[in-house]
Amino acid sequence: MANDLKVEITEVNKHDNWVRGKYGKHSFSAKVFDDPSLWFGIKGGRVSKLFITDERQRIIIQWEHQWELRPTESEYPVMQAIVKALDEMPKSNVDAK
């Protein structure tokens, strides 16, 4: 992956915590919570579910509280960039009254 690629967030649903976006030729959907979780988050982070698809819309990486489809060595940087961007998103304040 080229270093100039940026994770683009295209949709944030604050009612159910789903986030959608793109990274290069990849698309993703993720369930992102305000607080990190050692039990459910990727590397103890805020992402509890993650689906990354390739340019043909095939799921190539899948996390649902555990690895369902692990990234290959070449896909790992894609997953890492997306998870980093999601973990750094501002909190949604879903529970704020």
Secondary structure by P-SEA (a helix, b strand, c coil): ccccbbbbbcccccccbbbbbcccccccccccccccccccccccccccbbbbbcccccccbbbcccccccccccaaaaaaaaaaaaaaccccccccc
